[in-house]
Amino acid sequence: MEEAETLGQSSGEPKTAVGVDLGITRLATLSDGRYLENPKPLERSLERIRLLQRTLSRKRFLSNNWLKTKTKLAKEHEHLKDFRRDLFFKLGALLAQEYDLLVLEDLDVQGLIQSGTKKRRLRLHDSSFSELRRILEWEFLKRGKLVLPVPAYNTSRECFLCRGINQNLTLEDRVFLCPHCGFTLDRDLNASLVLLKRSGWVPPSVPAVKLHPIPPLPALGLVERQGGAMRQEAPPFMAG
């Protein structure tokens, strides 16, 4: 996307805006200085899933034991899906209650997955950025609030203060240091502020370097279903 395109309709000009940088280490870093750790549910469950897959491969196809193992494996994947969606809906509802405008990177998730190492591809798949973005957008749009995707190019390497580019920044660097003006800030926080600035919004002040985690997210209207998993009305599917 070459130009930012605002989604949704609002009854008036937005008064508050938040930039959200999505990542593997921190799932979401907000321009207000808060962040949400990435729980990595697939990575944590991978050993159990692989064990079930090995067990399934040793069972006779369509036998009772094969069907039981197949059911266990399906439930494990369903649990991961429910866990992610529950978390994403809670985060979306929280942000949509606090802000009028959501600013996100227009990420090419498939391109990131295809170009990454095997471990990075797993973590990108585990983070499920496409579904997270879709749910965040849906939570804002259903409340009549705005979503603004902005170009993702160089958001991590651009300085929020002077817009200079740090060409030497690597994936391992967690602190952004501008070689042009000396501005120093947490890498992900700097990126979320860059997103906000690209949307035309400038925060009244730069949050403190020390980030603070989002407290455990409440239910926020999610409906409990049988088995204790949380369920929410699904947003309409949008390709892309």
Backbone torsions as a table, in degrees:
resi	resn	phi	psi	omega
1	MET	NA	117.9	-176.3
2	GLU	-81.6	-31.6	179.9
3	GLU	-123.2	145.3	178.2
4	ALA	-67.3	139.8	-178.6
5	GLU	-128.2	121.5	-178.3
6	THR	-80.4	133.9	178.0
7	LEU	-107.6	142.3	174.9
8	GLY	94.7	170.0	179.1
9	GLN	-127.0	142.9	-179.6
10	SER	-128.1	149.9	-179.4
11	SER	-71.7	-15.8	179.6
12	GLY	-160.8	178.6	178.7
13	GLU	-64.6	135.4	178.3
14	PRO	-63.5	140.0	-179.1
15	LYS	-101.4	-21.4	-179.4
16	THR	-134.0	145.0	-178.5
17	ALA	-141.3	150.6	177.6
18	VAL	-135.7	133.9	172.3
19	GLY	-96.1	136.8	-176.8
20	VAL	-124.4	116.0	175.8
21	ASP	-97.3	121.8	179.8
22	LEU	-91.9	141.7	-177.9
23	GLY	-154.3	174.1	-178.7
24	ILE	-85.2	-43.4	-179.5
25	THR	-72.0	-55.4	170.6
26	ARG	-105.1	126.1	-177.2
27	LEU	-62.3	-41.8	-179.7
28	ALA	-146.0	130.1	173.9
29	THR	-117.7	124.5	-174.6
30	LEU	-96.5	151.6	-179.6
31	SER	-69.5	-9.4	176.2
32	ASP	-89.9	3.5	175.8
33	GLY	98.3	-1.6	177.5
34	ARG	-92.7	159.9	177.1
35	TYR	-147.3	159.1	175.9
36	LEU	-121.3	119.1	178.6
37	GLU	-62.9	150.8	176.5
38	ASN	-84.9	113.2	-177.9
39	PRO	-71.9	-16.6	177.5
40	LYS	48.5	59.4	-175.7
41	PRO	-62.4	-37.4	-180.0
42	LEU	-67.6	-44.1	-179.4
43	GLU	-60.3	-39.3	-179.7
44	ARG	-71.8	-26.9	-177.4
45	SER	-100.1	1.2	-171.1
46	LEU	-61.7	-39.4	-179.1
47	GLU	-62.3	-43.7	179.5
48	ARG	-66.5	-40.9	-180.0
49	ILE	-63.3	-43.3	179.7
50	ARG	-65.6	-37.2	177.1
51	LEU	-63.2	-43.7	178.7
52	LEU	-65.0	-37.8	178.9
53	GLN	-66.1	-40.2	177.1
54	ARG	-66.2	-42.0	179.1
55	THR	-62.1	-42.5	-179.6
56	LEU	-62.2	-39.2	-177.4
57	SER	-66.8	-21.5	-179.3
58	ARG	-91.1	-9.5	-179.7
59	LYS	-86.7	151.9	176.5
60	ARG	-70.1	130.3	-175.3
61	PHE	-54.9	127.2	178.2
62	LEU	68.6	10.8	172.9
63	SER	-73.9	169.0	-179.7
64	ASN	-59.7	-44.5	-179.9
65	ASN	-66.3	-35.3	176.6
66	TRP	-64.0	-43.3	-179.1
67	LEU	-66.6	-37.8	178.2
68	LYS	-64.6	-44.2	179.7
69	THR	-66.8	-39.5	178.3
70	LYS	-60.7	-40.2	179.0
71	THR	-66.0	-41.7	178.1
72	LYS	-61.8	-41.4	-179.8
73	LEU	-65.9	-41.7	179.1
74	ALA	-63.8	-39.4	179.5
75	LYS	-66.2	-35.9	178.5
76	GLU	-63.9	-44.1	178.0
77	HIS	-67.4	-37.0	179.0
78	GLU	-66.0	-38.0	177.6
79	HIS	-61.7	-43.9	178.7
80	LEU	-61.5	-43.0	179.8
81	LYS	-62.7	-45.6	-179.7
82	ASP	-64.9	-39.4	-179.7
83	PHE	-61.1	-47.9	-179.5
84	ARG	-61.5	-49.7	-176.1
85	ARG	-62.9	-39.3	177.8
86	ASP	-59.0	-48.0	-179.5
87	LEU	-63.9	-43.9	-177.5
88	PHE	-65.6	-42.3	178.9
89	PHE	-64.5	-39.9	179.3
90	LYS	-63.9	-44.6	179.4
91	LEU	-64.3	-43.5	-180.0
92	GLY	-61.8	-43.5	179.4
93	ALA	-65.1	-40.1	179.0
94	LEU	-60.9	-49.0	-177.6
95	LEU	-68.3	-38.8	-178.9
96	ALA	-68.6	-24.9	175.7
97	GLN	-76.2	-28.6	-174.1
98	GLU	-95.6	-26.7	-171.2
99	TYR	-128.4	154.2	178.3
100	ASP	-95.2	-23.0	-176.6
101	LEU	-134.5	130.3	177.3
102	LEU	-108.0	124.5	178.9
103	VAL	-112.0	122.1	-177.1
104	LEU	-127.9	156.3	170.8
105	GLU	-71.3	139.8	173.3
106	ASP	-86.3	74.9	-171.4
107	LEU	-76.2	142.3	169.4
108	ASP	-94.5	83.8	-173.3
109	VAL	-64.0	-42.6	-179.5
110	GLN	-62.4	-38.0	177.6
111	GLY	-64.5	-39.2	178.2
112	LEU	-64.5	-42.4	-178.6
113	ILE	-65.5	-43.8	-176.7
114	GLN	-68.0	-30.3	-175.4
115	SER	-93.7	-4.8	-175.4
116	GLY	-88.8	168.7	173.4
117	THR	-71.5	170.5	-178.6
118	LYS	-59.5	-43.6	-179.7
119	LYS	-66.3	-41.6	179.9
120	ARG	-67.9	-37.1	177.4
121	ARG	-61.9	-40.8	178.0
122	LEU	-61.2	-44.8	-177.4
123	ARG	-70.2	-33.9	175.8
124	LEU	-67.1	-41.9	176.8
125	HIS	-63.3	-40.5	180.0
126	ASP	-64.0	-35.9	-177.9
127	SER	-74.8	-25.9	174.1
128	SER	52.3	54.6	-175.7
129	PHE	-59.1	-38.6	-177.3
130	SER	-62.4	-44.8	179.0
131	GLU	-68.7	-39.3	178.3
132	LEU	-60.1	-48.0	179.9
133	ARG	-62.3	-42.6	-178.9
134	ARG	-61.0	-40.4	-179.0
135	ILE	-73.4	-40.5	176.9
136	LEU	-59.7	-46.4	179.2
137	GLU	-59.9	-44.1	-177.1
138	TRP	-63.3	-40.4	179.9
139	GLU	-63.6	-36.4	178.4
140	PHE	-74.1	-46.5	-174.8
141	LEU	-65.9	-35.6	-178.6
142	LYS	-69.7	-17.6	176.4
143	ARG	-96.6	7.3	179.8
144	GLY	74.6	22.9	179.8
145	LYS	-102.2	175.0	-169.6
146	LEU	-106.3	149.3	174.9
147	VAL	-127.1	133.1	-178.9
148	LEU	-127.7	102.5	172.9
149	PRO	-76.9	133.0	178.5
150	VAL	-122.3	157.0	-178.5
151	PRO	-55.3	137.3	-176.5
152	ALA	-88.1	-9.8	-172.4
153	TYR	-59.7	122.5	173.7
154	ASN	64.1	20.0	179.9
155	THR	-62.1	-33.5	-179.2
156	SER	-78.2	-24.6	-175.4
157	ARG	-99.2	-10.0	-178.0
158	GLU	-86.8	139.2	178.1
159	CYS	-81.0	127.5	178.8
160	PHE	-61.9	-35.5	-173.2
161	LEU	-76.8	-52.1	-173.7
162	CYS	-113.6	-5.5	179.4
163	ARG	70.7	11.5	173.5
164	GLY	-68.9	158.7	-177.1
165	ILE	-108.6	129.8	173.3
166	ASN	-95.4	94.7	-175.9
167	GLN	-70.1	-18.4	-175.4
168	ASN	-93.2	1.4	-179.6
169	LEU	-67.1	131.7	179.5
170	THR	-112.3	170.8	179.3
171	LEU	-64.0	-25.2	-178.4
172	GLU	-80.4	-19.1	-179.1
173	ASP	-73.6	122.0	-179.7
174	ARG	-101.7	-6.9	177.7
175	VAL	-119.9	132.7	177.5
176	PHE	-91.1	125.3	175.9
177	LEU	-123.2	116.7	-178.1
178	CYS	-78.2	122.5	179.5
179	PRO	-74.5	-8.1	-176.3
180	HIS	-97.2	-46.4	-176.4
181	CYS	-117.4	-7.0	178.6
182	GLY	84.2	3.5	-179.9
183	PHE	-61.8	132.3	-178.6
184	THR	-126.5	131.8	-179.5
185	LEU	-161.0	158.3	172.9
186	ASP	-51.1	135.6	-174.2
187	ARG	-55.9	-49.4	-175.8
188	ASP	-71.5	-35.9	177.1
189	LEU	-65.5	-42.1	176.8
190	ASN	-58.9	-43.0	-179.1
191	ALA	-63.5	-40.8	-179.8
192	SER	-66.7	-34.3	176.9
193	LEU	-71.3	-35.2	175.5
194	VAL	-62.3	-43.4	177.6
195	LEU	-58.5	-46.0	-179.6
196	LEU	-61.4	-42.9	-179.1
197	LYS	-65.8	-38.1	179.1
198	ARG	-65.5	-23.9	178.9
199	SER	-81.3	-7.8	-178.4
200	GLY	100.7	-0.6	179.1
201	TRP	-101.1	139.8	174.6
202	VAL	-125.1	120.6	-179.4
203	PRO	-62.1	150.6	-179.5
204	PRO	-61.1	-27.9	177.6
205	SER	-156.2	154.4	177.8
206	VAL	-78.7	127.2	179.2
207	PRO	-58.3	157.7	178.4
208	ALA	-58.0	150.9	-178.9
209	VAL	-59.0	-35.0	-179.3
210	LYS	-76.1	113.3	178.6
211	LEU	-77.3	161.5	175.2
212	HIS	-132.8	137.5	-175.6
213	PRO	-71.3	151.1	171.1
214	ILE	-69.9	128.2	179.3
215	PRO	-59.0	164.1	177.2
216	PRO	-49.3	127.7	-172.4
217	LEU	-76.3	132.4	178.1
218	PRO	-72.7	177.6	-176.4
219	ALA	-65.3	-36.0	176.9
220	LEU	52.2	44.5	174.1
221	GLY	86.9	-0.2	177.5
222	LEU	-69.3	146.0	-174.1
223	VAL	-101.1	127.6	179.4
224	GLU	-77.0	140.2	179.1
225	ARG	-122.5	176.3	-177.8
226	GLN	-58.0	133.4	179.8
227	GLY	96.3	-4.4	175.2
228	GLY	89.0	-8.8	178.8
229	ALA	-73.1	152.1	-178.1
230	MET	-98.3	143.6	-177.0
231	ARG	-132.7	146.2	177.8
232	GLN	-137.8	150.5	175.0
233	GLU	-54.6	129.7	-174.5
234	ALA	-79.2	140.8	173.9
235	PRO	-69.3	153.7	178.0
236	PRO	-61.7	144.4	-179.3
237	PHE	-68.9	133.8	176.0
238	MET	-127.3	119.8	-179.2
239	ALA	-69.4	153.7	175.6
240	GLY	110.1	NA	NA
